[in-house]
Amino acid sequence: MALFSVDRRLAPGLGAALAGFFAAAIWDDPLNTIMSASAGALAAALAFIRSPSDTKPIVRPEPAREEEPQKANGLAPGQGRALLERLPMGVILIDRRATITFANDQANEIFGISRLIDQPSSSLRAPRLVEAIDAGVSDGLSGSVQFSLSRAQDIHLRAYIRPLEVPAPADRQSRGPTVLVVIEDVTQAIRTVALHRDFVANASHELKTPLSSITGIIQTLLGHARDDPEASERFLNMMSSQTDRMKRLVEDLLSLNRIELNERIAPRDPQPVRRIVWEVADALRQIAEENGMALEVDDASEHPYVLGSREELAQVFRNLIDNAIKYGREGTAVTIAVEPDSPERQDMIGISITDHGPGIAREHIPRLTERFYRVSVSRSREKGGTGLGLAIVKHILNRHRGDLEIVSTVGKGSTFTVWLPIAERSRRALSDQATAA
């Protein structure tokens, strides 16, 4: 004699719950744990959210006693649906009529539709995904598929399709779920691979160019210029220039790698940012004069502190001031100033570097901090640039929780403004000064 009896209308839900437990043993993919838990949790949720008129209570032979609320698969009634709603991936349930019976908020957001429920699977407008879902509904096939959706920027997604092993109900019109679809956003992973590939290609190209020049010069020196002292001196100077270029490139690559490794670790040491700017500008003053320009720097008598690395902050301002000198117009000045307080950047200090060079067209500005991106490749190489200076600035500011603002007008010049959070003790000191005044 059975220990207890269950209304047969609950059998599909309990069957799916058991399927959820055993699914982990047969699903061989990175999401097996989430998928199995989701299947079991879903079945439990469907069982418990039925109305009382649809179910009969479980009959137990032992007398009732006080105990914790009944749980299924470790979840209290109603928690299954809440779990699916809060998963950081899109979750969709499809019935045997290829109609969406459940979609969490993440799924609605992915497809840009306010409500997917009761829509046909074809409304997802991703042919490869719809084809895989149809195979799951009609043939019970599991699988995964990668697809893209067009937005302001394309997003890349991977979907995992898993049929739910639910016994066929007596009611053929039942809308019980047949296929579970879990969707994850792999856009960042794909972009990271593409960036790495482009980075290696660009670095190889940047190193190949001076190496080719040096190889050609060596061959010339070993050939007809062997006994020509004047030509030898000229070619040796060219080799020295190309070697310096490779050295700068390798140093910038190593610097960028080191900064990226520590980018998630915020610095904790208070640094007098205006004093650092003044020291960097003073060191570059002679280079500016050699290029026929002057450096105009605000008085550094006040020293608000920021939490940072002195070496890295100096590198930020050295790169920006050096660029302003390289690309500024002869006979003009490079101005370094403290910006007025910005309501959009509370408790931050802004240091701007302004040149009067040719300016930068608007379409180039968003890409200036990309590795090896140049507005003019030939001019950048002529000036000795490696194409990594602004990328280094961006990653240092990311580590310091700061920001780089770029404003430029073609024919008039450019302003690069570094915004950094002011340290707590500097905020208190500035507040005390304002109160005393």
N, C-alpha and C positions, 0 to 999 in steps of 0.2 A: 504493500500500500504506500502511495506517495506521501511524503512528509508534508507537502503543501501543494496547492493547486494554483494555477495562474490563468487569468482570463486569456483566451487564445489571441485576443486582439493586441495583447502586450507582447506576444511572442516575437514579432518582427523587431521590435525595439530591443528586447533582451538579446536576440540573436546578433544584432549589429553590435551590441556592447561587447559580447564575447568575441566577435570578429575583430573589434578594435584591439582587444588584448593580444590575439594571436597574429594580427597583421604585422607586428614588429618583426616576427620571425621570418616573414617572407618578403617584406619590402626592403629591398637593398638599395637605399639612397640616403642622402644626408638628412632627409626630413622624416625618417622612419618613426622616430619617437613622437614627434609632433603629430604626424598623420595618424598613428595608432591611437594616441590619446584623443585626438579630435574625433575619430570614428566612434570610439567608445563613449566619449562625452556627449556627442551628438545623439546617439541612440538613447542614452539615459535621459537627456533633455526631452527628446520627443516622447518618451514613455511617460515622464512625469508631468508634462504640460497638457496632457489630455484632460478633458473635463471629467468630473466624477461620474457622470452618466455613462461614459464610455468604458469604464473599468470597474472591476470588482476587486475588493481588498484581498490581499494575500491571507490565507487562513493558516494560522500556526497552531500546532498541537499544544504548545505550552501556554500558560496564562500570561496575559499582558503584564509587562513590568516597565517601570520608568527606565528609559535609555536615551542615548543620543538620537537626534533625528536620523531617519534612515538615509543611507548613502549608497550610491552606485558608483563603482569604479573610483571610490575615494572622493566623490563629488556629492555635495548636497543637492537636493532637487533644485533645478533651475540654473545651476552653475555651469552646465554644459554650454548653453547658449551664450552666457556671459564670457566664458573662456574663448569661444570662437570669435566673439565680437572684439576681444582685446588682443588677439594675436597680431603681431607686427607685420603679418603678411596677408594678402587677400585670400579669403576663403569663400568658395562658392559650392553650393549643393545643387545637383541637377537630378530631376526625376526621370522616370522612364519615358516620358513624353518629350524629353529634351527641353524642359522648361525649368528655369531657375527658381528654386524654392527657398533658398537662403543665400544672402550675400552680406558679409560684414562691411563696416564702414570703409575699411582699407580697400576692399574690392571695388566699392562704388567710386572711391577716389581714383583708383588706378585707371578705370575705364571712363572717368569723367561723366558718369551717369548718376543722377541723384537717387534712383531706386531701380535696382536690377531685378528685384523679386517679381515673379510672374512674367518676366520677359523670356522669349525664346533664347537658347544659347547662341543663335546666329546674331543676336543683337550685340554681342561682344565685339564684332567687327574685327576679328583677328582670324583670318582663314585657317592658319595652321593650328591655332588653338581649337577652333570649332571642329575641325576635322578630327583632332585627337579626342575631343569630348564625345563626338558621335561614335567613334570606335569604342569608347568606354561604355556608352549607353547600349549600343546594339550588340557588341561582341564581348563585353566584359574585359576589354584590354586595358592594362596599365601602361603608363608611359610618361615621358616628359618631353616638353617641346619649348624651344626658345623662339620668341617673337618680339616685334617692336611696335610701339605706338607713336604716332606723330603728335607732338605737343609743340610748345615754343621751342623746346629741344627734344629730340627723339629720346624716348625711354626704352630700355631693353629689359625684358622680363623673361622669367623661366617659370613654366607651369608644370605641376606634377599632378597627373590624373590617376585616381585610384577608384575602381569600382567598389561599392560597399556590398559585402556578402549578406544581403538581406533576403530571407525566404520570401517567395512570392506570396502576396496576400490573397485572401479569398476574393476580396474586392478588387477587380482589375482596374477600376478607376482610381485606386489609391494614388496619392501624390507623394508617397514616401520617397526619400532620396535614394538614388541609384548610383550616382557618381560624385565623388569628392574631388574638388579642384583646389589646390593650394598654389598661390602665385607669389613669387618673390621678385623684388626689383634688383637686377644685376647690373644696372647702368654704371654704378661707380666702379665695379670690378672690371667691366669692359673698358671703361675710360682709363683706368689705371694701367691696364695692359697696353692700351694704345699709346699712352703717354710714355711708358717705359720703352716701347719700341721706337717711338719718335726720338726720345732722348738719346738712346744708343746710336741711332742713325745720325743725328745731328752732331753728337760728340765725335763720332768717327770721322764725319766730314770735316769738322773744324780742325781736327788734328791732322787729317790727311793733307789739307791744303798747305800748311807750312812745311810739312815733311816732304811733300813733292817739290816745293821750292828749294829746300835745302839739298835734296838729292840732285836736282838740276844744277845747282851752284857747284856742288862737289865735282860733278862730272866735268863742268866747264873748267874748274881749277886744275883738274887732272889732265885736261886736254890742252887746247890752244892758249889758255890763259896761264899756263904753268909758269912761264918765264916773263910774265908781264906784271911788274910790281904794282903799277897803278890799278890794273884790273883786279888783281888779287885783293888789294885793300878794299876796293869797292864791293867786291863779292863777299868778303869776310864781314863787312858791315851789314850787308843784307842778311847773311846767315845769323848774325847776332840779333837782328831785329826779329827774324822769324822764330828764333829760339826763345826770345823774351815773350813773344806772343804765345807760344806753346806753354811756357812756364806759367803765365797769367791764367791760361785756360785750365791747366791742371790744378792750380791753387784755388781757382773759383769752384771747380768741380768738387774738390775735397772739402772746401768750406761749405758748399751747399749740402753735401752729404752729411756733414757733421751737424749742421743746423737742423736738417730734417729729422735726424735721429733724436734730437732733444726738443723737437717742436711742441710736444705734448706736455713738457715739464716747464711750468711757469717759473721764471726766476724770482728770487725772494729778496735780493739785496737792493736797498735803496740807492739810487744814483742821481746826482745833480745833472739833470738832462741839459739845461742851458749851458752849464760849464763845459759839458762834453762837446756840445755844438761849437762853442767858442774855441776850444782847443783844436778841434778838427779844422775849422775855418782858418785858424792861425797857421796851421801846418801847410795848408793848401794855398796860402796867400801868394807865395812866390810863383807857383805854377800859374795862377790867374794873371799875375803881372806879365809873365812871359808870353801869355796869350793875348795881351793887350786889354785885359779886363780888370776891374776892381771888385773886391769883396766888401759889401756893406753889411755889417752885423749889428743886431740890436745889442744894447748894453746888457751884459750878463751879470749884473749886480744881484739880482734875485735868482735863487736857485731852487725852484720847486723840484721835489724828488719823485722819481718813478721807480717801480720795482723792475730791475733789469740787470743785464750783463753789460758792464761798461765797454768791453771789447766789441760786443755785437752792436750796441747802440752807436758806437763810434764808426763801425763799418757801415751802418745804415746811412749816416750823414756824410761819411766820406764818399760813398758811391753816388749819392744824390748831388753833392756839391761838385764832385769831379765831373759828372755828366753835364751839369749846368755850365761848367767852364769849357768842356769840350765842344758843346753844341751852341753856346752863346755867341753873340755877335761881337767881333772885335770893337773896342771903343765903348762898350756898354758895361754895366755893373751886374753882378750877381748879388741879389738881396736875400739875406737870411733874417727872418723876423718871427716873433711870437704872435700867433693869431689871437684875435679876441675870443673870449669864451663863447662856445656854441651851445645853444639850447638843445641841439640834437646830440651833443656829446658831453653830457654832464660829467663833471669831475675829470676832464681830460685836458691835456695841454697840447696845443698844435704848434709845430715848428714848420714854417714854409720856406722853400728855396725857390726863388724866381729868377729866370733868365730872360733875355731878350733875343732869343734865337729865332729860327724859322718857324717854330711851333709844330704841332702835331695834329694831323687830320683826325676828326672825331672817330672814324671807323677803326683807327689803330689803338686808341686809348684802352679799350677793355683787354687788349692782348699784350700790353707792354710788359706785364710781369710774367709772361710765359717764358720758359727756358728757350734761349736762342732766337726769340722773336726780335726782329729788327724792323724799323720803319724803312731804313735804307741800309742794305747789307754792305754795299761798297763803302759808304761813308763811315759806317760803324767800324769796319776793319781798318780803314784809313786812320781812324782816331785811336785804334788800339783796343777797341771794345771786344769783349768775349760773348756778349749776348746773354750773360748770366747775372749781371749786376742788379737789375730790378727784381729778378726772381729771388735773389738772395735777400733783398730788402723785404719782399713780401713775406718770406718764411720767417725772418727774424721778427717782423711785426706780429705775425700770427702767434709766435711763441710769447711775445710780450703783451698779447691781447690788445694790440693796437691796430691801426688802420692807415692806409695810404690813399690820399685823395689827390687826383690829377685833374688839373684844369689847364687847357691850352687853346690858343687861338692862332691859326695859321698866319704867319707873317708878323706876329707880335711877340710870341714867346710862350713859356710854359711855367706853371707853378705846381710843385710837388709838396704836399703838406703831410707831415707825419703827425698822427694823433696817438697819444699815449696816456693811459690812466695814471692820474696823480696818486702817489702813495698816501696812505691814510694820515700819516703824521704831517705831510705837507698840506693836506686839506684842513686839518685842525689849525695849523699855523696861519694859513691864508685867511681862515675864518676869524681868528683872533685879531689879525691885522685890520680886517674890515670893520670889526666891532670897535677897535681902538680909534680908528679914523672917524 
